[in-house]
């Protein structure tokens, strides 16, 4: 699968968001997909994801 296709799916939320869970069955919720990074490093910057009760923003977690 091409990386640019995966970036497209992520950017526009074209996946079954209600079926996202970790391997140990914690719910994953995409709060914000972030912004596409055109430089080296992660594909997206400033994304916000909730895993169970923890919110992850980029590389930081806030409880």
TORMAR-624384 format. One record per atom (N, C-alpha, C, O, CB): residue number from 1; residue in one letter; chain; x, y, z. Coordinates in Angstrom, 3 decimals. Glycine has a CB too. Layout:
residues N
+------+------+-------+----------+----------+----------+
: resi : resn : chain :       px :       py :       pz :
+------+------+-------+----------+----------+----------+
:  NUM :    A :     A :        X :        Y :        Z :
...
+------+------+-------+----------+----------+----------+
END
This chain:
residues 63
+------+------+-------+----------+----------+----------+
: resi : resn : chain :       px :       py :       pz :
+------+------+-------+----------+----------+----------+
:    1 :    X :     A :    0.855 :   -1.169 :    0.000 :
:    1 :    X :     A :    0.000 :    0.000 :    0.000 :
:    1 :    X :     A :    0.904 :    1.237 :    0.000 :
:    1 :    X :     A :    1.898 :    1.281 :    0.726 :
:    1 :    X :     A :   -0.975 :   -0.004 :    1.232 :
:    2 :    X :     A :    0.570 :    2.207 :   -0.788 :
:    2 :    X :     A :    1.373 :    3.418 :   -0.920 :
:    2 :    X :     A :    1.178 :    4.343 :    0.289 :
:    2 :    X :     A :    0.064 :    4.488 :    0.792 :
:    2 :    X :     A :    1.011 :    4.156 :   -2.220 :
:    3 :    X :     A :    2.265 :    4.964 :    0.745 :
:    3 :    X :     A :    2.201 :    5.854 :    1.893 :
:    3 :    X :     A :    1.284 :    7.045 :    1.634 :
:    3 :    X :     A :    0.545 :    7.454 :    2.530 :
:    3 :    X :     A :    3.591 :    6.339 :    2.254 :
:    4 :    X :     A :    1.315 :    7.607 :    0.433 :
:    4 :    X :     A :    0.463 :    8.763 :    0.161 :
:    4 :    X :     A :   -1.019 :    8.406 :    0.230 :
:    4 :    X :     A :   -1.846 :    9.252 :    0.571 :
:    4 :    X :     A :    0.791 :    9.344 :   -1.206 :
:    5 :    X :     A :   -1.357 :    7.163 :   -0.092 :
:    5 :    X :     A :   -2.743 :    6.710 :    0.037 :
:    5 :    X :     A :   -3.140 :    6.627 :    1.517 :
:    5 :    X :     A :   -4.237 :    7.043 :    1.892 :
:    5 :    X :     A :   -2.932 :    5.332 :   -0.652 :
:    6 :    X :     A :   -2.256 :    6.096 :    2.346 :
:    6 :    X :     A :   -2.529 :    6.035 :    3.786 :
:    6 :    X :     A :   -2.655 :    7.436 :    4.383 :
:    6 :    X :     A :   -3.501 :    7.673 :    5.244 :
:    6 :    X :     A :   -1.420 :    5.255 :    4.509 :
:    7 :    X :     A :   -1.818 :    8.355 :    3.927 :
:    7 :    X :     A :   -1.918 :    9.742 :    4.390 :
:    7 :    X :     A :   -3.282 :   10.339 :    4.014 :
:    7 :    X :     A :   -3.892 :   11.050 :    4.813 :
:    7 :    X :     A :   -0.773 :   10.597 :    3.788 :
:    8 :    X :     A :   -3.744 :   10.052 :    2.821 :
:    8 :    X :     A :   -5.046 :   10.537 :    2.348 :
:    8 :    X :     A :   -6.170 :    9.986 :    3.237 :
:    8 :    X :     A :   -7.056 :   10.730 :    3.659 :
:    8 :    X :     A :   -5.277 :   10.126 :    0.865 :
:    9 :    X :     A :   -6.125 :    8.687 :    3.513 :
:    9 :    X :     A :   -7.144 :    8.071 :    4.367 :
:    9 :    X :     A :   -7.155 :    8.710 :    5.748 :
:    9 :    X :     A :   -8.217 :    9.010 :    6.294 :
:    9 :    X :     A :   -6.903 :    6.563 :    4.489 :
:   10 :    X :     A :   -5.964 :    8.916 :    6.312 :
:   10 :    X :     A :   -5.860 :    9.502 :    7.655 :
:   10 :    X :     A :   -6.362 :   10.946 :    7.659 :
:   10 :    X :     A :   -7.158 :   11.331 :    8.516 :
:   10 :    X :     A :   -4.401 :    9.448 :    8.156 :
:   11 :    X :     A :   -5.889 :   11.746 :    6.690 :
:   11 :    X :     A :   -6.237 :   13.163 :    6.632 :
:   11 :    X :     A :   -7.742 :   13.382 :    6.563 :
:   11 :    X :     A :   -8.268 :   14.285 :    7.214 :
:   11 :    X :     A :   -5.571 :   13.812 :    5.437 :
:   12 :    X :     A :   -8.440 :   12.560 :    5.777 :
:   12 :    X :     A :   -9.871 :   12.751 :    5.579 :
:   12 :    X :     A :  -10.736 :   11.793 :    6.397 :
:   12 :    X :     A :  -11.956 :   11.769 :    6.233 :
:   12 :    X :     A :  -10.196 :   12.597 :    4.129 :
:   13 :    X :     A :  -10.117 :   11.006 :    7.271 :
:   13 :    X :     A :  -10.881 :   10.119 :    8.153 :
:   13 :    X :     A :  -11.658 :    9.049 :    7.404 :
:   13 :    X :     A :  -12.772 :    8.705 :    7.797 :
:   13 :    X :     A :  -11.831 :   10.925 :    8.984 :
:   14 :    X :     A :  -11.088 :    8.524 :    6.342 :
:   14 :    X :     A :  -11.786 :    7.546 :    5.506 :
:   14 :    X :     A :  -11.508 :    6.117 :    5.982 :
:   14 :    X :     A :  -10.961 :    5.289 :    5.253 :
:   14 :    X :     A :  -11.366 :    7.705 :    4.034 :
:   15 :    X :     A :  -11.901 :    5.864 :    7.217 :
:   15 :    X :     A :  -11.761 :    4.548 :    7.836 :
:   15 :    X :     A :  -12.860 :    4.426 :    8.885 :
:   15 :    X :     A :  -13.408 :    5.441 :    9.314 :
:   15 :    X :     A :  -10.326 :    4.349 :    8.474 :
:   16 :    X :     A :  -13.190 :    3.225 :    9.300 :
:   16 :    X :     A :  -14.277 :    3.042 :   10.275 :
:   16 :    X :     A :  -13.833 :    3.461 :   11.681 :
:   16 :    X :     A :  -13.383 :    2.628 :   12.468 :
:   16 :    X :     A :  -14.745 :    1.568 :   10.287 :
:   17 :    X :     A :  -13.961 :    4.740 :   11.989 :
:   17 :    X :     A :  -13.467 :    5.298 :   13.253 :
:   17 :    X :     A :  -14.103 :    4.649 :   14.485 :
:   17 :    X :     A :  -13.494 :    4.636 :   15.554 :
:   17 :    X :     A :  -13.721 :    6.788 :   13.285 :
:   18 :    X :     A :  -15.297 :    4.121 :   14.353 :
:   18 :    X :     A :  -15.962 :    3.489 :   15.493 :
:   18 :    X :     A :  -15.424 :    2.088 :   15.781 :
:   18 :    X :     A :  -15.852 :    1.448 :   16.741 :
:   18 :    X :     A :  -17.455 :    3.418 :   15.243 :
:   19 :    X :     A :  -14.500 :    1.611 :   14.967 :
:   19 :    X :     A :  -13.953 :    0.260 :   15.138 :
:   19 :    X :     A :  -12.460 :    0.279 :   15.453 :
:   19 :    X :     A :  -11.764 :   -0.710 :   15.223 :
:   19 :    X :     A :  -14.200 :   -0.566 :   13.884 :
:   20 :    X :     A :  -11.962 :    1.409 :   15.983 :
:   20 :    X :     A :  -10.544 :    1.521 :   16.310 :
:   20 :    X :     A :  -10.315 :    1.127 :   17.774 :
:   20 :    X :     A :  -10.846 :    1.752 :   18.692 :
:   20 :    X :     A :  -10.034 :    2.963 :   16.046 :
:   21 :    X :     A :   -9.519 :    0.086 :   17.967 :
:   21 :    X :     A :   -9.185 :   -0.399 :   19.306 :
:   21 :    X :     A :   -7.740 :   -0.861 :   19.327 :
:   21 :    X :     A :   -7.207 :   -1.278 :   18.299 :
:   21 :    X :     A :  -10.132 :   -1.548 :   19.737 :
:   22 :    X :     A :   -7.098 :   -0.792 :   20.490 :
:   22 :    X :     A :   -5.750 :   -1.324 :   20.639 :
:   22 :    X :     A :   -5.827 :   -2.839 :   20.728 :
:   22 :    X :     A :   -6.917 :   -3.411 :   20.774 :
:   22 :    X :     A :   -5.046 :   -0.730 :   21.890 :
:   23 :    X :     A :   -4.666 :   -3.490 :   20.753 :
:   23 :    X :     A :   -4.613 :   -4.953 :   20.851 :
:   23 :    X :     A :   -5.240 :   -5.455 :   22.150 :
:   23 :    X :     A :   -5.742 :   -6.577 :   22.209 :
:   23 :    X :     A :   -3.165 :   -5.436 :   20.753 :
:   24 :    X :     A :   -5.207 :   -4.612 :   23.201 :
:   24 :    X :     A :   -5.831 :   -5.028 :   24.464 :
:   24 :    X :     A :   -7.209 :   -4.385 :   24.667 :
:   24 :    X :     A :   -7.670 :   -4.229 :   25.798 :
:   24 :    X :     A :   -4.916 :   -4.671 :   25.641 :
:   25 :    X :     A :   -7.854 :   -4.017 :   23.563 :
:   25 :    X :     A :   -9.259 :   -3.605 :   23.499 :
:   25 :    X :     A :   -9.569 :   -2.239 :   24.110 :
:   25 :    X :     A :  -10.700 :   -1.990 :   24.528 :
:   25 :    X :     A :  -10.086 :   -4.621 :   24.177 :
:   26 :    X :     A :   -8.582 :   -1.364 :   24.164 :
:   26 :    X :     A :   -8.861 :    0.010 :   24.581 :
:   26 :    X :     A :   -9.351 :    0.781 :   23.360 :
:   26 :    X :     A :   -8.812 :    0.635 :   22.263 :
:   26 :    X :     A :   -7.590 :    0.690 :   25.210 :
:   27 :    X :     A :  -10.365 :    1.591 :   23.559 :
:   27 :    X :     A :  -10.931 :    2.361 :   22.450 :
:   27 :    X :     A :   -9.965 :    3.453 :   22.015 :
:   27 :    X :     A :   -9.352 :    4.118 :   22.850 :
:   27 :    X :     A :  -12.286 :    2.976 :   22.848 :
:   28 :    X :     A :   -9.831 :    3.636 :   20.701 :
:   28 :    X :     A :   -9.031 :    4.715 :   20.127 :
:   28 :    X :     A :   -9.982 :    5.691 :   19.455 :
:   28 :    X :     A :  -10.829 :    5.300 :   18.652 :
:   28 :    X :     A :   -7.966 :    4.169 :   19.111 :
:   29 :    X :     A :   -9.834 :    6.952 :   19.791 :
:   29 :    X :     A :  -10.687 :    7.996 :   19.213 :
:   29 :    X :     A :   -9.787 :    9.077 :   18.615 :
:   29 :    X :     A :   -8.928 :    9.620 :   19.310 :
:   29 :    X :     A :  -11.659 :    8.605 :   20.294 :
:   30 :    X :     A :   -9.973 :    9.387 :   17.355 :
:   30 :    X :     A :   -9.216 :   10.438 :   16.686 :
:   30 :    X :     A :   -9.910 :   11.767 :   16.967 :
:   30 :    X :     A :  -11.011 :   12.011 :   16.474 :
:   30 :    X :     A :   -9.100 :   10.170 :   15.142 :
:   31 :    X :     A :   -9.276 :   12.618 :   17.752 :
:   31 :    X :     A :   -9.857 :   13.914 :   18.082 :
:   31 :    X :     A :   -9.538 :   14.943 :   17.005 :
:   31 :    X :     A :  -10.367 :   15.796 :   16.688 :
:   31 :    X :     A :   -9.349 :   14.398 :   19.441 :
:   32 :    X :     A :   -8.326 :   14.859 :   16.441 :
:   32 :    X :     A :   -7.904 :   15.730 :   15.339 :
:   32 :    X :     A :   -6.804 :   15.007 :   14.574 :
:   32 :    X :     A :   -5.859 :   14.514 :   15.190 :
:   32 :    X :     A :   -7.406 :   17.134 :   15.863 :
:   33 :    X :     A :   -6.898 :   14.930 :   13.254 :
:   33 :    X :     A :   -5.899 :   14.195 :   12.488 :
:   33 :    X :     A :   -4.549 :   14.907 :   12.390 :
:   33 :    X :     A :   -3.557 :   14.286 :   12.011 :
:   33 :    X :     A :   -6.420 :   13.938 :   11.113 :
:   34 :    X :     A :   -4.494 :   16.188 :   12.722 :
:   34 :    X :     A :   -3.255 :   16.943 :   12.622 :
:   34 :    X :     A :   -3.050 :   17.513 :   11.230 :
:   34 :    X :     A :   -3.946 :   17.479 :   10.388 :
:   34 :    X :     A :   -2.082 :   16.071 :   12.996 :
:   35 :    X :     A :   -1.861 :   18.033 :   11.008 :
:   35 :    X :     A :   -1.528 :   18.650 :    9.727 :
:   35 :    X :     A :   -0.445 :   17.829 :    9.037 :
:   35 :    X :     A :    0.503 :   17.377 :    9.678 :
:   35 :    X :     A :   -1.063 :   20.120 :    9.921 :
:   36 :    X :     A :   -0.591 :   17.642 :    7.746 :
:   36 :    X :     A :    0.389 :   16.907 :    6.965 :
:   36 :    X :     A :    1.750 :   17.581 :    7.070 :
:   36 :    X :     A :    1.869 :   18.789 :    6.862 :
:   36 :    X :     A :   -0.053 :   16.802 :    5.497 :
:   37 :    X :     A :    2.763 :   16.806 :    7.389 :
:   37 :    X :     A :    4.130 :   17.299 :    7.496 :
:   37 :    X :     A :    4.841 :   17.010 :    6.183 :
:   37 :    X :     A :    4.983 :   15.852 :    5.792 :
:   37 :    X :     A :    4.882 :   16.645 :    8.700 :
:   38 :    X :     A :    5.281 :   18.044 :    5.512 :
:   38 :    X :     A :    5.971 :   17.859 :    4.232 :
:   38 :    X :     A :    7.486 :   17.776 :    4.406 :
:   38 :    X :     A :    8.206 :   17.583 :    3.426 :
:   38 :    X :     A :    5.625 :   18.999 :    3.279 :
:   39 :    X :     A :    7.981 :   17.917 :    5.632 :
:   39 :    X :     A :    9.407 :   17.796 :    5.924 :
:   39 :    X :     A :    9.695 :   16.404 :    6.475 :
:   39 :    X :     A :    8.800 :   15.563 :    6.564 :
:   39 :    X :     A :    9.862 :   18.889 :    6.929 :
:   40 :    X :     A :   10.941 :   16.172 :    6.841 :
:   40 :    X :     A :   11.329 :   14.890 :    7.447 :
:   40 :    X :     A :   10.638 :   14.732 :    8.805 :
:   40 :    X :     A :   10.284 :   15.718 :    9.451 :
:   40 :    X :     A :   12.882 :   14.799 :    7.608 :
:   41 :    X :     A :   10.457 :   13.509 :    9.215 :
:   41 :    X :     A :    9.837 :   13.234 :   10.508 :
:   41 :    X :     A :    8.485 :   12.586 :   10.339 :
:   41 :    X :     A :    8.229 :   11.932 :    9.328 :
:   41 :    X :     A :    9.701 :   14.508 :   11.316 :
:   42 :    X :     A :    7.607 :   12.762 :   11.327 :
:   42 :    X :     A :    6.299 :   12.114 :   11.265 :
:   42 :    X :     A :    5.451 :   12.638 :   10.106 :
:   42 :    X :     A :    5.627 :   13.774 :    9.664 :
:   42 :    X :     A :    5.559 :   12.316 :   12.576 :
:   43 :    X :     A :    4.548 :   11.820 :    9.627 :
:   43 :    X :     A :    3.695 :   12.215 :    8.497 :
:   43 :    X :     A :    2.753 :   13.354 :    8.860 :
:   43 :    X :     A :    2.454 :   14.204 :    8.022 :
:   43 :    X :     A :    2.886 :   11.023 :    8.007 :
:   44 :    X :     A :    2.279 :   13.376 :   10.119 :
:   44 :    X :     A :    1.348 :   14.407 :   10.563 :
:   44 :    X :     A :    1.841 :   15.020 :   11.868 :
:   44 :    X :     A :    2.407 :   14.334 :   12.719 :
:   44 :    X :     A :   -0.072 :   13.826 :   10.738 :
:   45 :    X :     A :    1.618 :   16.314 :   12.007 :
:   45 :    X :     A :    1.980 :   17.043 :   13.221 :
:   45 :    X :     A :    0.711 :   17.500 :   13.929 :
:   45 :    X :     A :   -0.317 :   17.738 :   13.295 :
:   45 :    X :     A :    2.894 :   18.256 :   12.891 :
:   46 :    X :     A :    0.794 :   17.618 :   15.235 :
:   46 :    X :     A :   -0.298 :   18.167 :   16.056 :
:   46 :    X :     A :   -1.568 :   17.313 :   16.052 :
:   46 :    X :     A :   -2.653 :   17.834 :   16.306 :
:   46 :    X :     A :   -0.638 :   19.552 :   15.574 :
:   47 :    X :     A :   -1.456 :   16.031 :   15.772 :
:   47 :    X :     A :   -2.620 :   15.145 :   15.857 :
:   47 :    X :     A :   -3.004 :   14.962 :   17.323 :
:   47 :    X :     A :   -2.154 :   15.035 :   18.211 :
:   47 :    X :     A :   -2.325 :   13.765 :   15.186 :
:   48 :    X :     A :   -4.279 :   14.726 :   17.563 :
:   48 :    X :     A :   -4.765 :   14.459 :   18.934 :
:   48 :    X :     A :   -5.568 :   13.171 :   18.902 :
:   48 :    X :     A :   -6.519 :   13.030 :   18.133 :
:   48 :    X :     A :   -5.640 :   15.654 :   19.491 :
:   49 :    X :     A :   -5.164 :   12.232 :   19.755 :
:   49 :    X :     A :   -5.783 :   10.908 :   19.808 :
:   49 :    X :     A :   -6.074 :   10.563 :   21.256 :
:   49 :    X :     A :   -5.243 :   10.795 :   22.135 :
:   49 :    X :     A :   -4.870 :    9.830 :   19.155 :
:   50 :    X :     A :   -7.243 :   10.011 :   21.505 :
:   50 :    X :     A :   -7.583 :    9.517 :   22.842 :
:   50 :    X :     A :   -7.509 :    7.996 :   22.807 :
:   50 :    X :     A :   -8.131 :    7.351 :   21.963 :
:   50 :    X :     A :   -9.010 :   10.008 :   23.299 :
:   51 :    X :     A :   -6.743 :    7.435 :   23.729 :
:   51 :    X :     A :   -6.688 :    5.983 :   23.916 :
:   51 :    X :     A :   -7.182 :    5.715 :   25.321 :
:   51 :    X :     A :   -6.522 :    6.048 :   26.305 :
:   51 :    X :     A :   -5.229 :    5.403 :   23.688 :
:   52 :    X :     A :   -8.348 :    5.109 :   25.397 :
:   52 :    X :     A :   -9.045 :    4.907 :   26.666 :
:   52 :    X :     A :   -9.274 :    6.279 :   27.291 :
:   52 :    X :     A :  -10.058 :    7.053 :   26.743 :
:   52 :    X :     A :   -8.229 :    3.968 :   27.633 :
:   53 :    X :     A :   -8.641 :    6.617 :   28.394 :
:   53 :    X :     A :   -8.852 :    7.925 :   29.028 :
:   53 :    X :     A :   -7.704 :    8.901 :   28.774 :
:   53 :    X :     A :   -7.819 :   10.076 :   29.122 :
:   53 :    X :     A :   -9.038 :    7.749 :   30.520 :
:   54 :    X :     A :   -6.607 :    8.448 :   28.180 :
:   54 :    X :     A :   -5.440 :    9.304 :   27.957 :
:   54 :    X :     A :   -5.526 :    9.988 :   26.596 :
:   54 :    X :     A :   -5.838 :    9.350 :   25.591 :
:   54 :    X :     A :   -4.140 :    8.485 :   28.059 :
:   55 :    X :     A :   -5.247 :   11.292 :   26.574 :
:   55 :    X :     A :   -5.219 :   12.052 :   25.328 :
:   55 :    X :     A :   -3.764 :   12.261 :   24.935 :
:   55 :    X :     A :   -2.956 :   12.748 :   25.727 :
:   55 :    X :     A :   -5.968 :   13.421 :   25.475 :
:   56 :    X :     A :   -3.442 :   11.887 :   23.705 :
:   56 :    X :     A :   -2.104 :   12.037 :   23.155 :
:   56 :    X :     A :   -2.138 :   13.143 :   22.121 :
:   56 :    X :     A :   -2.968 :   13.128 :   21.212 :
:   56 :    X :     A :   -1.590 :   10.708 :   22.537 :
:   57 :    X :     A :   -1.230 :   14.109 :   22.258 :
:   57 :    X :     A :   -1.138 :   15.224 :   21.306 :
:   57 :    X :     A :    0.298 :   15.256 :   20.815 :
:   57 :    X :     A :    1.207 :   15.624 :   21.559 :
:   57 :    X :     A :   -1.561 :   16.611 :   21.963 :
:   58 :    X :     A :    0.502 :   14.872 :   19.566 :
:   58 :    X :     A :    1.870 :   14.781 :   19.047 :
:   58 :    X :     A :    2.631 :   13.747 :   19.856 :
:   58 :    X :     A :    2.269 :   12.570 :   19.841 :
:   58 :    X :     A :    2.591 :   16.164 :   19.098 :
:   59 :    X :     A :    3.659 :   14.149 :   20.552 :
:   59 :    X :     A :    4.435 :   13.227 :   21.361 :
:   59 :    X :     A :    4.145 :   13.408 :   22.852 :
:   59 :    X :     A :    4.800 :   12.777 :   23.681 :
:   59 :    X :     A :    5.918 :   13.416 :   21.089 :
:   60 :    X :     A :    3.167 :   14.263 :   23.211 :
:   60 :    X :     A :    2.837 :   14.511 :   24.611 :
:   60 :    X :     A :    1.508 :   13.881 :   24.978 :
:   60 :    X :     A :    0.620 :   13.757 :   24.135 :
:   60 :    X :     A :    2.801 :   16.007 :   24.896 :
:   61 :    X :     A :    1.370 :   13.487 :   26.224 :
:   61 :    X :     A :    0.122 :   12.943 :   26.728 :
:   61 :    X :     A :   -0.386 :   13.843 :   27.832 :
:   61 :    X :     A :    0.391 :   14.287 :   28.677 :
:   61 :    X :     A :    0.302 :   11.495 :   27.232 :
:   62 :    X :     A :   -1.708 :   14.127 :   27.840 :
:   62 :    X :     A :   -2.315 :   14.887 :   28.920 :
:   62 :    X :     A :   -3.453 :   14.076 :   29.493 :
:   62 :    X :     A :   -4.274 :   13.549 :   28.743 :
:   62 :    X :     A :   -2.810 :   16.271 :   28.432 :
:   63 :    X :     A :   -3.517 :   13.966 :   30.785 :
:   63 :    X :     A :   -4.596 :   13.200 :   31.443 :
:   63 :    X :     A :   -5.667 :   14.110 :   31.983 :
:   63 :    X :     A :   -6.644 :   13.637 :   32.564 :
:   63 :    X :     A :   -4.040 :   12.344 :   32.576 :
+------+------+-------+----------+----------+----------+
END
